[in-house]
Amino acid sequence: MAWRGIVGKGFTIPQFETYLSMLKFTTWRPRFVVVHNTAAPTRAQWHGKTPPHQRILNLENYYKNERKWSAGPHLFVADDLIWVFTPLTVPG
């Protein structure tokens, strides 16, 4: 299956609410939430030398090219922004 692409944008909570209100769900829509917590990167690493947007691009490479998946997680929630990865209108 072809790579579904990423949104690659970080939103504050109000911006994320606006983003959600503009989505058009057609044949697929989310039915539940799975929350994962990871030890890496730490908060200090997330805000370290590698900018968060570059981290998202690195994750795209990981899921697309290393794992050979058709999509990755929908969201990465950091302490400052909600990063939309796989579009919420397609399966992750």
Summary of the structure (lengths in Angstrom):
residues: 92
radius of gyration: 13.5
end to end distance: 12.2
largest distance: 40.3
contacts: 197
relative contact order: 0.30
helix: 32%
strand: 10%
